[in-house]
Structures are given as structure tokens and as C-alpha cells.
């Protein structure tokens, strides 16, 4: 039976699919027993089509339960999050986008204009402030 740190959950808006290595992915023709790390790079979420970058482990480092957002200090407002109008990805300044050279703590205004959504490739112009 797979442990929580071996199972990964899709973080796309309104998805939440959990990849369980004990089951594999019938739709993607991934056999049971295939670890998430061993999935092909072009594998997609069978529910929403998100890439492997959309997933986080259920437990352990980088998990969905890990607290990654620092608590604002007294008098400091939390940084504004931005949502991709195409796929629903949420850019959180506290997390940044380290896979694309945007360090944690980078405010939206400081994200390079050449940066694109890590999920669907949309430009910064396709993002709106989260309400």
C-alpha cells in the first residue's frame, strides 16, 4: 500500500486528482506500481490535463500539507496572488516559481515580463489579481 509521501495531488483549480502508484493511470496506460518520479515527462493529469509540475506529494518535503507561506509580520500586508485566466494556476509570491528562476518572495511586479505560466504557457498579461 502506497504511503502518503508516494502519492501526489494535482494542484490545478477544481481538480485535486491524486496519483496513486498502487493503481497507476489506466487512461494514460501507466501500469500499477509506477512511482510518480518514474512517470514519463509528457504524462498529463487524467482529469484536467495538467503537467507533472502541477502535482505535489501528499506528505513530506514540498507536500500539500507543508506550510510554505511565511506569516506576515505586524503591519505587513500579505503579498497579492495572481491567477492565470487560461488554466487557473495561482502565482503565489511567497512560493515564487523556482523551476523558472523566480525566487520565493518575488512580488508580481518583479516577475520578468518574459515569464510564462508554468502550467499552460500563458503570458503575464493573462493573469488577474486573486480575489
N, CA, C and O atoms as a printed pandas DataFrame, in Angstrom:
     atom_number atom_name residue_name chain_id  residue_number  x_coord  y_coord  z_coord
0              1         N          UNK        A               1    0.840   -1.184    0.000
1              2        CA          UNK        A               1    0.000    0.000    0.000
2              3         C          UNK        A               1    0.883    1.244    0.000
3              4         O          UNK        A               1    1.813    1.349    0.799
4              5         N          UNK        A               2    0.594    2.179   -0.888
5              6        CA          UNK        A               2    1.393    3.399   -1.033
6              7         C          UNK        A               2    1.271    4.294    0.199
7              8         O          UNK        A               2    0.191    4.445    0.771
8              9         N          UNK        A               3    2.385    4.875    0.589
9             10        CA          UNK        A               3    2.423    5.839    1.692
10            11         C          UNK        A               3    2.045    7.216    1.151
11            12         O          UNK        A               3    2.182    7.458   -0.048
12            13         N          UNK        A               4    1.567    8.137    2.020
13            14        CA          UNK        A               4    1.173    9.469    1.546
14            15         C          UNK        A               4    2.286   10.207    0.799
15            16         O          UNK        A               4    2.000   10.938   -0.149
16            17         N          UNK        A               5    3.539   10.033    1.203
17            18        CA          UNK        A               5    4.635   10.723    0.519
18            19         C          UNK        A               5    4.910   10.150   -0.874
19            20         O          UNK        A               5    5.662   10.738   -1.651
20            21         N          UNK        A               6    4.300    9.000   -1.191
21            22        CA          UNK        A               6    4.442    8.404   -2.515
22            23         C          UNK        A               6    3.286    8.779   -3.439
23            24         O          UNK        A               6    3.336    8.523   -4.642
24            25         N          UNK        A               7    2.232    9.396   -2.863
25            26        CA          UNK        A               7    1.067    9.788   -3.644
26            27         C          UNK        A               7    1.125   11.293   -3.897
27            28         O          UNK        A               7    1.501   12.056   -3.008
28            29         N          UNK        A               8    0.760   11.718   -5.087
29            30        CA          UNK        A               8    0.853   13.119   -5.484
30            31         C          UNK        A               8   -0.516   13.637   -5.886
31            32         O          UNK        A               8   -1.297   12.926   -6.520
32            33         N          UNK        A               9   -0.810   14.899   -5.508
33            34        CA          UNK        A               9   -2.109   15.507   -5.801
34            35         C          UNK        A               9   -1.945   16.669   -6.769
35            36         O          UNK        A               9   -1.042   17.492   -6.620
36            37         N          UNK        A              10   -2.828   16.730   -7.763
37            38        CA          UNK        A              10   -2.840   17.828   -8.726
38            39         C          UNK        A              10   -3.325   19.094   -8.025
39            40         O          UNK        A              10   -4.318   19.067   -7.298
40            41         N          UNK        A              11   -2.617   20.206   -8.249
41            42        CA          UNK        A              11   -2.937   21.467   -7.598
42            43         C          UNK        A              11   -3.728   22.417   -8.491
43            44         O          UNK        A              11   -4.008   23.546   -8.088
44            45         N          UNK        A              12   -4.094   21.978   -9.703
45            46        CA          UNK        A              12   -4.882   22.846  -10.572
46            47         C          UNK        A              12   -6.248   23.122   -9.958
47            48         O          UNK        A              12   -6.815   22.271   -9.273
48            49         N          UNK        A              13   -6.764   24.309  -10.207
49            50        CA          UNK        A              13   -8.066   24.711   -9.700
50            51         C          UNK        A              13   -9.131   23.702  -10.113
51            52         O          UNK        A              13   -9.196   23.295  -11.273
52            53         N          UNK        A              14   -9.961   23.302   -9.159
53            54        CA          UNK        A              14  -11.082   22.380   -9.377
54            55         C          UNK        A              14  -10.669   20.990   -9.857
55            56         O          UNK        A              14  -11.463   20.302  -10.499
56            57         N          UNK        A              15   -9.439   20.566   -9.556
57            58        CA          UNK        A              15   -9.037   19.216   -9.952
58            59         C          UNK        A              15   -8.867   18.349   -8.707
59            60         O          UNK        A              15   -9.816   17.696   -8.274
60            61         N          UNK        A              16   -7.681   18.338   -8.135
61            62        CA          UNK        A              16   -7.447   17.556   -6.929
62            63         C          UNK        A              16   -7.180   16.080   -7.151
63            64         O          UNK        A              16   -7.121   15.317   -6.187
64            65         N          UNK        A              17   -7.014   15.652   -8.411
65            66        CA          UNK        A              17   -6.719   14.247   -8.705
66            67         C          UNK        A              17   -5.491   13.797   -7.921
67            68         O          UNK        A              17   -4.503   14.527   -7.838
68            69         N          UNK        A              18   -5.549   12.599   -7.348
69            70        CA          UNK        A              18   -4.421   12.040   -6.604
70            71         C          UNK        A              18   -3.862   10.854   -7.383
71            72         O          UNK        A              18   -4.561    9.877   -7.651
72            73         N          UNK        A              19   -2.575   10.966   -7.742
73            74        CA          UNK        A              19   -1.911    9.858   -8.409
74            75         C          UNK        A              19   -1.450    8.871   -7.345
75            76         O          UNK        A              19   -0.681    9.222   -6.450
76            77         N          UNK        A              20   -1.925    7.639   -7.449
77            78        CA          UNK        A              20   -1.577    6.579   -6.505
78            79         C          UNK        A              20   -0.766    5.533   -7.271
79            80         O          UNK        A              20   -1.281    4.912   -8.201
80            81         N          UNK        A              21    0.502    5.334   -6.887
81            82        CA          UNK        A              21    1.322    4.368   -7.619
82            83         C          UNK        A              21    0.797    2.937   -7.553
83            84         O          UNK        A              21    1.111    2.126   -8.425
84            85         N          UNK        A              22    0.002    2.615   -6.534
85            86        CA          UNK        A              22   -0.580    1.277   -6.433
86            87         C          UNK        A              22   -1.592    1.019   -7.552
87            88         O          UNK        A              22   -1.825   -0.126   -7.940
88            89         N          UNK        A              23   -2.185    2.091   -8.061
89            90        CA          UNK        A              23   -3.201    1.968   -9.115
90            91         C          UNK        A              23   -2.674    2.313  -10.502
91            92         O          UNK        A              23   -3.169    1.789  -11.499
92            93         N          UNK        A              24   -1.656    3.205  -10.578
93            94        CA          UNK        A              24   -1.192    3.664  -11.873
94            95         C          UNK        A              24   -2.211    4.609  -12.490
95            96         O          UNK        A              24   -2.956    5.282  -11.778
96            97         N          UNK        A              25   -2.241    4.656  -13.822
97            98        CA          UNK        A              25   -3.189    5.518  -14.537
98            99         C          UNK        A              25   -3.657    4.775  -15.772
99           100         O          UNK        A              25   -2.964    4.727  -16.789
100          101         N          UNK        A              26   -4.843    4.196  -15.667
101          102        CA          UNK        A              26   -5.385    3.396  -16.765
102          103         C          UNK        A              26   -5.527    4.222  -18.041
103          104         O          UNK        A              26   -5.191    3.753  -19.129
104          105         N          UNK        A              27   -6.023    5.447  -17.909
105          106        CA          UNK        A              27   -6.228    6.314  -19.077
106          107         C          UNK        A              27   -4.898    6.626  -19.777
107          108         O          UNK        A              27   -4.824    6.651  -21.006
108          109         N          UNK        A              28   -3.857    6.861  -18.980
109          110        CA          UNK        A              28   -2.541    7.175  -19.539
110          111         C          UNK        A              28   -1.688    5.948  -19.812
111          112         O          UNK        A              28   -0.519    6.066  -20.179
112          113         N          UNK        A              29   -2.279    4.757  -19.630
113          114        CA          UNK        A              29   -1.595    3.480  -19.843
114          115         C          UNK        A              29   -0.339    3.348  -18.984
115          116         O          UNK        A              29    0.697    2.858  -19.432
116          117         N          UNK        A              30   -0.465    3.807  -17.722
117          118        CA          UNK        A              30    0.622    3.697  -16.747
118          119         C          UNK        A              30    0.294    2.511  -15.847
119          120         O          UNK        A              30   -0.728    2.523  -15.161
120          121         N          UNK        A              31    1.142    1.491  -15.838
121          122        CA          UNK        A              31    0.824    0.299  -15.040
122          123         C          UNK        A              31    0.917    0.540  -13.529
123          124         O          UNK        A              31    1.649    1.414  -13.066
124          125         N          UNK        A              32    0.166   -0.250  -12.785
125          126        CA          UNK        A              32    0.227   -0.200  -11.320
126          127         C          UNK        A              32    1.668   -0.471  -10.892
127          128         O          UNK        A              32    2.371   -1.275  -11.505
128          129         N          UNK        A              33    2.094    0.210   -9.832
129          130        CA          UNK        A              33    3.455    0.039   -9.335
130          131         C          UNK        A              33    4.425    1.080   -9.861
131          132         O          UNK        A              33    5.587    1.091   -9.454
132          133         N          UNK        A              34    3.976    1.965  -10.764
133          134        CA          UNK        A              34    4.848    3.008  -11.316
134          135         C          UNK        A              34    4.893    4.190  -10.363
135          136         O          UNK        A              34    3.867    4.812  -10.086
136          137         N          UNK        A              35    6.094    4.504   -9.856
137          138        CA          UNK        A              35    6.264    5.648   -8.954
138          139         C          UNK        A              35    6.053    6.951   -9.739
139          140         O          UNK        A              35    6.290    7.005  -10.945
140          141         N          UNK        A              36    5.605    7.995   -9.039
141          142        CA          UNK        A              36    5.365    9.289   -9.688
142          143         C          UNK        A              36    6.626    9.781  -10.392
143          144         O          UNK        A              36    6.560   10.281  -11.515
144          145         N          UNK        A              37    7.777    9.639   -9.729
145          146        CA          UNK        A              37    9.051   10.101  -10.291
146          147         C          UNK        A              37    9.396    9.391  -11.601
147          148         O          UNK        A              37   10.146    9.918  -12.423
148          149         N          UNK        A              38    8.841    8.189  -11.789
149          150        CA          UNK        A              38    9.141    7.400  -12.982
150          151         C          UNK        A              38    8.136    7.616  -14.119
151          152         O          UNK        A              38    8.278    7.027  -15.191
152          153         N          UNK        A              39    7.128    8.453  -13.888
153          154        CA          UNK        A              39    6.176    8.744  -14.961
154          155         C          UNK        A              39    6.911    9.453  -16.097
155          156         O          UNK        A              39    7.849   10.207  -15.836
156          157         N          UNK        A              40    6.509    9.232  -17.350
157          158        CA          UNK        A              40    7.158    9.932  -18.465
158          159         C          UNK        A              40    6.963   11.450  -18.338
159          160         O          UNK        A              40    5.960   11.907  -17.789
160          161         N          UNK        A              41    7.920   12.222  -18.844
161          162        CA          UNK        A              41    7.853   13.677  -18.747
162          163         C          UNK        A              41    6.620   14.255  -19.429
163          164         O          UNK        A              41    6.147   15.328  -19.054
164          165         N          UNK        A              42    6.098   13.550  -20.428
165          166        CA          UNK        A              42    4.927   14.069  -21.147
166          167         C          UNK        A              42    3.597   13.565  -20.558
167          168         O          UNK        A              42    2.537   13.795  -21.139
168          169         N          UNK        A              43    3.656   12.877  -19.403
169          170        CA          UNK        A              43    2.433   12.400  -18.757
170          171         C          UNK        A              43    1.598   13.591  -18.301
171          172         O          UNK        A              43    2.143   14.602  -17.858
172          173         N          UNK        A              44    0.280   13.473  -18.409
173          174        CA          UNK        A              44   -0.655   14.532  -18.023
174          175         C          UNK        A              44   -1.686   14.001  -17.040
175          176         O          UNK        A              44   -2.008   12.813  -17.034
176          177         N          UNK        A              45   -2.196   14.902  -16.211
177          178        CA          UNK        A              45   -3.265   14.555  -15.272
178          179         C          UNK        A              45   -4.454   14.040  -16.086
179          180         O          UNK        A              45   -4.873   14.697  -17.039
180          181         N          UNK        A              46   -5.004   12.876  -15.728
181          182        CA          UNK        A              46   -6.122   12.337  -16.496
182          183         C          UNK        A              46   -7.422   13.124  -16.332
183          184         O          UNK        A              46   -8.362   12.922  -17.100
184          185         N          UNK        A              47   -7.487   14.014  -15.346
185          186        CA          UNK        A              47   -8.701   14.800  -15.130
186          187         C          UNK        A              47   -8.629   16.142  -15.850
187          188         O          UNK        A              47   -9.522   16.478  -16.627
188          189         N          UNK        A              48   -7.561   16.917  -15.592
189          190        CA          UNK        A              48   -7.505   18.287  -16.121
190          191         C          UNK        A              48   -6.442   18.500  -17.196
191          192         O          UNK        A              48   -6.419   19.549  -17.838
192          193         N          UNK        A              49   -5.565   17.523  -17.399
193          194        CA          UNK        A              49   -4.523   17.662  -18.416
194          195         C          UNK        A              49   -3.282   18.395  -17.937
195          196         O          UNK        A              49   -2.404   18.701  -18.743
196          197         N          UNK        A              50   -3.187   18.685  -16.639
197          198        CA          UNK        A              50   -2.026   19.383  -16.090
198          199         C          UNK        A              50   -0.760   18.539  -16.199
199          200         O          UNK        A              50   -0.820   17.310  -16.219
200          201         N          UNK        A              51    0.379   19.211  -16.270
201          202        CA          UNK        A              51    1.662   18.515  -16.355
202          203         C          UNK        A              51    2.091   18.017  -14.979
203          204         O          UNK        A              51    1.421   18.280  -13.980
204          205         N          UNK        A              52    3.198   17.304  -14.931
205          206        CA          UNK        A              52    3.717   16.797  -13.651
206          207         C          UNK        A              52    4.059   17.939  -12.697
207          208         O          UNK        A              52    4.060   17.742  -11.482
208          209         N          UNK        A              53    4.349   19.129  -13.224
209          210        CA          UNK        A              53    4.664   20.282  -12.381
210          211         C          UNK        A              53    3.463   20.730  -11.552
211          212         O          UNK        A              53    3.628   21.458  -10.573
212          213         N          UNK        A              54    2.275   20.312  -11.925
213          214        CA          UNK        A              54    1.050   20.673  -11.201
214          215         C          UNK        A              54    0.878   19.872   -9.920
215          216         O          UNK        A              54    0.006   20.188   -9.111
216          217         N          UNK        A              55    1.687   18.846   -9.722
217          218        CA          UNK        A              55    1.490   17.913   -8.620
218          219         C          UNK        A              55    2.442   18.169   -7.459
219          220         O          UNK        A              55    3.579   18.604   -7.639
220          221         N          UNK        A              56    1.932   17.880   -6.250
221          222        CA          UNK        A              56    2.733   17.929   -5.023
222          223         C          UNK        A              56    2.443   16.665   -4.227
223          224         O          UNK        A              56    1.339   16.124   -4.289
224          225         N          UNK        A              57    3.450   16.192   -3.472
225          226        CA          UNK        A              57    3.203   14.996   -2.651
226          227         C          UNK        A              57    2.190   15.284   -1.542
227          228         O          UNK        A              57    2.056   16.423   -1.094
228          229         N          UNK        A              58    1.489   14.256   -1.111
229          230        CA          UNK        A              58    0.513   14.430   -0.034
230          231         C          UNK        A              58    1.194   14.642    1.313
231          232         O          UNK        A              58    0.598   15.229    2.216
232          233         N          UNK        A              59    2.430   14.175    1.465
233          234        CA          UNK        A              59    3.172   14.339    2.717
234          235         C          UNK        A              59    4.657   14.471    2.406
235          236         O          UNK        A              59    5.107   14.100    1.322
236          237         N          UNK        A              60    5.417   15.005    3.365
237          238        CA          UNK        A              60    6.860   15.142    3.204
238          239         C          UNK        A              60    7.240   16.484    2.607
239          240         O          UNK        A              60    6.391   17.366    2.476
240          241         N          UNK        A              61    8.522   16.653    2.240
241          242        CA          UNK        A              61    9.012   17.921    1.694
242          243         C          UNK        A              61    8.251   18.338    0.431
243          244         O          UNK        A              61    8.047   17.532   -0.477
244          245         N          UNK        A              62    7.840   19.596    0.388
245          246        CA          UNK        A              62    7.110   20.121   -0.768
246          247         C          UNK        A              62    5.675   19.656   -0.847
247          248         O          UNK        A              62    5.027   19.809   -1.882
248          249         N          UNK        A              63    5.165   19.085    0.244
249          250        CA          UNK        A              63    3.841   18.486    0.212
250          251         C          UNK        A              63    2.724   19.518    0.268
251          252         O          UNK        A              63    2.945   20.705    0.509
252          253         N          UNK        A              64    1.514   19.013    0.034
253          254        CA          UNK        A              64    0.326   19.856    0.089
254          255         C          UNK        A              64    0.052   20.313    1.506
255          256         O          UNK        A              64   -0.644   21.307    1.708
256          257         N          UNK        A              65    0.591   19.601    2.505
257          258        CA          UNK        A              65    0.359   19.948    3.901
258          259         C          UNK        A              65    1.461   20.833    4.468
259          260         O          UNK        A              65    1.296   21.422    5.537
260          261         N          UNK        A              66    2.588   20.931    3.758
261          262        CA          UNK        A              66    3.700   21.731    4.257
262          263         C          UNK        A              66    3.336   23.212    4.201
263          264         O          UNK        A              66    2.814   23.682    3.190
264          265         N          UNK        A              67    3.603   23.940    5.262
265          266        CA          UNK        A              67    3.315   25.375    5.299
266          267         C          UNK        A              67    4.479   26.082    4.630
267          268         O          UNK        A              67    5.595   26.078    5.151
268          269         N          UNK        A              68    4.226   26.689    3.477
269          270        CA          UNK        A              68    5.307   27.336    2.748
270          271         C          UNK        A              68    5.158   28.853    2.705
271          272         O          UNK        A              68    6.075   29.554    2.276
272          273         N          UNK        A              69    4.024   29.358    3.141
273          274        CA          UNK        A              69    3.794   30.795    3.107
274          275         C          UNK        A              69    4.192   31.401    4.441
275          276         O          UNK        A              69    3.617   31.047    5.470
276          277         N          UNK        A              70    5.160   32.305    4.448
277          278        CA          UNK        A              70    5.528   32.925    5.711
278          279         C          UNK        A              70    4.395   33.801    6.235
279          280         O          UNK        A              70    3.670   34.427    5.461
280          281         N          UNK        A              71    4.253   33.836    7.550
281          282        CA          UNK        A              71    3.241   34.680    8.166
282          283         C          UNK        A              71    3.715   36.126    8.111
283          284         O          UNK        A              71    4.839   36.408    8.524
284          285         N          UNK        A              72    2.890   37.061    7.610
285          286        CA          UNK        A              72    3.323   38.453    7.542
286          287         C          UNK        A              72    3.618   38.990    8.941
287          288         O          UNK        A              72    2.938   38.657    9.912
288          289         N          UNK        A              73    4.635   39.816    9.014
289          290        CA          UNK        A              73    4.957   40.426   10.293
290          291         C          UNK        A              73    3.969   41.552   10.551
291          292         O          UNK        A              73    3.265   41.994    9.643
292          293         N          UNK        A              74    3.924   42.009   11.784
293          294        CA          UNK        A              74    2.973   43.039   12.187
294          295         C          UNK        A              74    3.084   44.255   11.265
295          296         O          UNK        A              74    4.180   44.770   11.043
296          297         N          UNK        A              75    1.968   44.703   10.739
297          298        CA          UNK        A              75    1.937   45.879    9.875
298          299         C          UNK        A              75    2.261   45.585    8.419
299          300         O          UNK        A              75    2.164   46.472    7.570
300          301         N          UNK        A              76    2.646   44.345    8.121
301          302        CA          UNK        A              76    2.999   43.983    6.750
302          303         C          UNK        A              76    1.824   43.239    6.109
303          304         O          UNK        A              76    1.372   42.224    6.638
304          305         N          UNK        A              77    1.337   43.734    4.988
305          306        CA          UNK        A              77    0.214   43.092    4.302
306          307         C          UNK        A              77    0.727   41.876    3.523
307          308         O          UNK        A              77    1.857   41.895    3.034
308          309         N          UNK        A              78   -0.088   40.817    3.400
309          310        CA          UNK        A              78    0.339   39.666    2.611
310          311         C          UNK        A              78    0.466   40.064    1.140
311          312         O          UNK        A              78   -0.232   40.961    0.667
312          313         N          UNK        A              79    1.363   39.388    0.428
313          314        CA          UNK        A              79    1.576   39.701   -0.983
314          315         C          UNK        A              79    0.399   39.199   -1.811
315          316         O          UNK        A              79   -0.143   38.125   -1.550
316          317         N          UNK        A              80    0.013   39.979   -2.800
317          318        CA          UNK        A              80   -1.102   39.670   -3.687
318          319         C          UNK        A              80   -0.775   38.470   -4.564
319          320         O          UNK        A              80    0.303   38.407   -5.154
320          321         N          UNK        A              81   -1.701   37.516   -4.654
321          322        CA          UNK        A              81   -1.572   36.371   -5.545
322          323         C          UNK        A              81   -2.238   36.715   -6.866
323          324         O          UNK        A              81   -3.137   37.554   -6.914
324          325         N          UNK        A              82   -1.794   36.066   -7.943
325          326        CA          UNK        A              82   -2.360   36.292   -9.270
326          327         C          UNK        A              82   -2.768   34.961   -9.881
327          328         O          UNK        A              82   -2.075   33.955   -9.726
328          329         N          UNK        A              83   -3.914   34.964  -10.587
329          330        CA          UNK        A              83   -4.495   33.754  -11.155
330          331         C          UNK        A              83   -4.430   33.804  -12.683
331          332         O          UNK        A              83   -4.756   34.816  -13.303
332          333         N          UNK        A              84   -4.001   32.680  -13.274
333          334        CA          UNK        A              84   -3.976   32.567  -14.735
334          335         C          UNK        A              84   -5.419   32.466  -15.233
335          336         O          UNK        A              84   -6.181   31.607  -14.788
336          337         N          UNK        A              85   -5.781   33.346  -16.155
337          338        CA          UNK        A              85   -7.137   33.357  -16.710
338          339         C          UNK        A              85   -7.387   32.185  -17.653
339          340         O          UNK        A              85   -8.534   31.902  -18.002
340          341         N          UNK        A              86   -6.321   31.503  -18.068
341          342        CA          UNK        A              86   -6.453   30.393  -19.008
342          343         C          UNK        A              86   -6.678   29.065  -18.272
343          344         O          UNK        A              86   -7.631   28.343  -18.566
344          345         N          UNK        A              87   -5.783   28.743  -17.299
345          346        CA          UNK        A              87   -5.845   27.418  -16.666
346          347         C          UNK        A              87   -6.152   27.433  -15.173
347          348         O          UNK        A              87   -6.412   26.379  -14.594
348          349         N          UNK        A              88   -6.130   28.609  -14.533
349          350        CA          UNK        A              88   -6.441   28.685  -13.117
350          351         C          UNK        A              88   -5.241   28.569  -12.193
351          352         O          UNK        A              88   -5.402   28.612  -10.973
352          353         N          UNK        A              89   -4.027   28.422  -12.750
353          354        CA          UNK        A              89   -2.820   28.366  -11.916
354          355         C          UNK        A              89   -2.728   29.645  -11.082
355          356         O          UNK        A              89   -3.006   30.738  -11.576
356          357         N          UNK        A              90   -2.335   29.498   -9.814
357          358        CA          UNK        A              90   -2.204   30.663   -8.932
358          359         C          UNK        A              90   -0.730   30.931   -8.672
359          360         O          UNK        A              90   -0.022   30.078   -8.137
360          361         N          UNK        A              91   -0.263   32.132   -9.057
361          362        CA          UNK        A              91    1.099   32.550   -8.730
362          363         C          UNK        A              91    1.070   33.117   -7.318
363          364         O          UNK        A              91    0.389   34.105   -7.046
364          365         N          UNK        A              92    1.817   32.480   -6.427
365          366        CA          UNK        A              92    1.910   32.917   -5.031
366          367         C          UNK        A              92    3.308   33.483   -4.821
367          368         O          UNK        A              92    4.284   32.735   -4.870
368          369         N          UNK        A              93    3.427   34.802   -4.586
369          370        CA          UNK        A              93    4.742   35.407   -4.396
370          371         C          UNK        A              93    5.558   34.758   -3.282
371          372         O          UNK        A              93    6.787   34.735   -3.353
372          373         N          UNK        A              94    4.897   34.235   -2.262
373          374        CA          UNK        A              94    5.617   33.592   -1.164
374          375         C          UNK        A              94    6.355   32.344   -1.646
375          376         O          UNK        A              94    7.418   32.004   -1.126
376          377         N          UNK        A              95    5.784   31.662   -2.649
377          378        CA          UNK        A              95    6.403   30.456   -3.203
378          379         C          UNK        A              95    7.271   30.764   -4.411
379          380         O          UNK        A              95    8.253   30.065   -4.662
380          381         N          UNK        A              96    6.918   31.815   -5.171
381          382        CA          UNK        A              96    7.635   32.108   -6.410
382          383         C          UNK        A              96    7.422   31.000   -7.423
383          384         O          UNK        A              96    6.408   30.302   -7.392
384          385         N          UNK        A              97    8.385   30.841   -8.322
385          386        CA          UNK        A              97    8.371   29.763   -9.307
386          387         C          UNK        A              97    9.826   29.347   -9.526
387          388         O          UNK        A              97   10.403   29.624  -10.579
388          389         N          UNK        A              98   10.426   28.673   -8.517
389          390        CA          UNK        A              98   11.846   28.332   -8.591
390          391         C          UNK        A              98   12.239   27.531   -9.820
391          392         O          UNK        A              98   13.370   27.649  -10.292
392          393         N          UNK        A              99   11.324   26.710  -10.354
393          394        CA          UNK        A              99   11.639   25.927  -11.547
394          395         C          UNK        A              99   11.883   26.824  -12.760
395          396         O          UNK        A              99   12.504   26.401  -13.735
396          397         N          UNK        A             100   11.386   28.078  -12.694
397          398        CA          UNK        A             100   11.559   29.026  -13.792
398          399         C          UNK        A             100   12.298   30.282  -13.333
399          400         O          UNK        A             100   12.060   31.378  -13.842
400          401         N          UNK        A             101   13.196   30.105  -12.366
401          402        CA          UNK        A             101   14.098   31.166  -11.885
402          403         C          UNK        A             101   13.400   32.362  -11.243
403          404         O          UNK        A             101   13.925   33.475  -11.287
404          405         N          UNK        A             102   12.227   32.152  -10.649
405          406        CA          UNK        A             102   11.554   33.212   -9.896
406          407         C          UNK        A             102   11.605   32.780   -8.428
407          408         O          UNK        A             102   10.920   31.840   -8.025
408          409         N          UNK        A             103   12.415   33.470   -7.645
409          410        CA          UNK        A             103   12.666   33.090   -6.259
410          411         C          UNK        A             103   11.451   33.335   -5.369
411          412         O          UNK        A             103   10.658   34.240   -5.630
412          413         N          UNK        A             104   11.304   32.518   -4.303
413          414        CA          UNK        A             104   10.247   32.786   -3.324
414          415         C          UNK        A             104   10.394   34.203   -2.771
415          416         O          UNK        A             104   11.505   34.675   -2.530
416          417         N          UNK        A             105    9.256   34.875   -2.573
417          418        CA          UNK        A             105    9.275   36.251   -2.082
418          419         C          UNK        A             105    9.261   37.288   -3.192
419          420         O          UNK        A             105    9.300   38.488   -2.917
420          421         N          UNK        A             106    9.204   36.840   -4.463
421          422        CA          UNK        A             106    9.195   37.765   -5.601
422          423         C          UNK        A             106    7.779   38.273   -5.849
423          424         O          UNK        A             106    6.883   37.506   -6.202
424          425         N          UNK        A             107    7.592   39.583   -5.659
425          426        CA          UNK        A             107    6.280   40.188   -5.917
426          427         C          UNK        A             107    5.968   40.114   -7.410
427          428         O          UNK        A             107    6.874   40.032   -8.239
428          429         N          UNK        A             108    4.699   40.144   -7.738
429          430        CA          UNK        A             108    4.237   40.038   -9.125
430          431         C          UNK        A             108    4.903   41.079  -10.015
431          432         O          UNK        A             108    5.305   40.777  -11.139
432          433         N          UNK        A             109    5.018   42.287   -9.518
433          434        CA          UNK        A             109    5.591   43.374  -10.307
434          435         C          UNK        A             109    7.049   43.099  -10.678
435          436         O          UNK        A             109    7.544   43.616  -11.680
436          437         N          UNK        A             110    7.738   42.283   -9.871
437          438        CA          UNK        A             110    9.148   41.986  -10.114
438          439         C          UNK        A             110    9.363   40.725  -10.957
439          440         O          UNK        A             110   10.491   40.420  -11.343
440          441         N          UNK        A             111    8.276   39.991  -11.240
441          442        CA          UNK        A             111    8.389   38.809  -12.094
442          443         C          UNK        A             111    8.693   39.306  -13.512
443          444         O          UNK        A             111    8.006   40.197  -14.010
444          445         N          UNK        A             112    9.718   38.737  -14.169
445          446        CA          UNK        A             112   10.082   39.207  -15.513
446          447         C          UNK        A             112    8.913   39.144  -16.498
447          448         O          UNK        A             112    8.077   38.244  -16.419
448          449         N          UNK        A             113    8.860   40.091  -17.415
449          450        CA          UNK        A             113    7.769   40.122  -18.399
450          451         C          UNK        A             113    7.832   38.911  -19.335
451          452         O          UNK        A             113    6.833   38.560  -19.963
452          453         N          UNK        A             114    8.999   38.275  -19.429
453          454        CA          UNK        A             114    9.151   37.101  -20.289
454          455         C          UNK        A             114    8.648   35.811  -19.615
455          456         O          UNK        A             114    8.546   34.765  -20.257
456          457         N          UNK        A             115    8.335   35.903  -18.309
457          458        CA          UNK        A             115    7.868   34.726  -17.575
458          459         C          UNK        A             115    6.522   34.276  -18.129
459          460         O          UNK        A             115    5.698   35.101  -18.523
460          461         N          UNK        A             116    6.303   32.960  -18.158
461          462        CA          UNK        A             116    5.023   32.409  -18.615
462          463         C          UNK        A             116    4.485   31.434  -17.577
463          464         O          UNK        A             116    5.238   30.914  -16.753
464          465         N          UNK        A             117    3.206   31.196  -17.621
465          466        CA          UNK        A             117    2.550   30.267  -16.709
466          467         C          UNK        A             117    3.233   28.899  -16.814
467          468         O          UNK        A             117    3.388   28.374  -17.917
468          469         N          UNK        A             118    3.637   28.321  -15.693
469          470        CA          UNK        A             118    4.315   27.032  -15.746
470          471         C          UNK        A             118    3.406   25.870  -16.137
471          472         O          UNK        A             118    3.888   24.776  -16.430
472          473         N          UNK        A             119    2.114   26.097  -16.142
473          474        CA          UNK        A             119    1.170   25.037  -16.495
474          475         C          UNK        A             119    0.781   25.092  -17.966
475          476         O          UNK        A             119    0.906   24.097  -18.680
476          477         N          UNK        A             120    0.307   26.260  -18.426
477          478        CA          UNK        A             120   -0.220   26.340  -19.791
478          479         C          UNK        A             120    0.600   27.226  -20.726
479          480         O          UNK        A             120    0.343   27.251  -21.930
480          481         N          UNK        A             121    1.595   27.962  -20.186
481          482        CA          UNK        A             121    2.442   28.791  -21.037
482          483         C          UNK        A             121    1.891   30.174  -21.331
483          484         O          UNK        A             121    2.456   30.897  -22.152
484          485         N          UNK        A             122    0.793   30.561  -20.676
485          486        CA          UNK        A             122    0.207   31.888  -20.907
486          487         C          UNK        A             122    1.165   32.987  -20.421
487          488         O          UNK        A             122    1.938   32.775  -19.486
488          489         N          UNK        A             123    1.107   34.155  -21.060
489          490        CA          UNK        A             123    1.966   35.272  -20.675
490          491         C          UNK        A             123    1.424   35.956  -19.419
491          492         O          UNK        A             123    0.298   35.698  -18.993
492          493         N          UNK        A             124    2.244   36.830  -18.835
493          494        CA          UNK        A             124    1.827   37.563  -17.628
494          495         C          UNK        A             124    0.556   38.366  -17.864
495          496         O          UNK        A             124   -0.215   38.590  -16.931
496          497         N          UNK        A             125    0.329   38.803  -19.099
497          498        CA          UNK        A             125   -0.863   39.594  -19.440
498          499         C          UNK        A             125   -2.160   38.808  -19.205
499          500         O          UNK        A             125   -3.236   39.393  -19.090
500          501         N          UNK        A             126   -2.043   37.480  -19.136
501          502        CA          UNK        A             126   -3.219   36.634  -18.956
502          503         C          UNK        A             126   -3.497   36.307  -17.494
503          504         O          UNK        A             126   -4.238   35.368  -17.204
504          505         N          UNK        A             127   -2.914   37.066  -16.572
505          506        CA          UNK        A             127   -3.127   36.865  -15.137
506          507         C          UNK        A             127   -3.909   38.025  -14.552
507          508         O          UNK        A             127   -3.781   39.167  -14.993
508          509         N          UNK        A             128   -4.722   37.714  -13.551
509          510        CA          UNK        A             128   -5.508   38.727  -12.829
510          511         C          UNK        A             128   -5.276   38.562  -11.334
511          512         O          UNK        A             128   -4.994   37.457  -10.873
512          513         N          UNK        A             129   -5.392   39.653  -10.567
513          514        CA          UNK        A             129   -5.248   39.533   -9.108
514          515         C          UNK        A             129   -6.293   38.578   -8.548
515          516         O          UNK        A             129   -7.451   38.592   -8.967
516          517         N          UNK        A             130   -5.873   37.749   -7.595
517          518        CA          UNK        A             130   -6.804   36.823   -6.950
518          519         C          UNK        A             130   -7.720   37.602   -6.018
519          520         O          UNK        A             130   -7.271   38.485   -5.287
520          521         N          UNK        A             131   -8.987   37.276   -6.047
521          522        CA          UNK        A             131   -9.956   37.979   -5.195
522          523         C          UNK        A             131  -10.198   37.228   -3.920
523          524         O          UNK        A             131  -10.985   37.671   -3.083
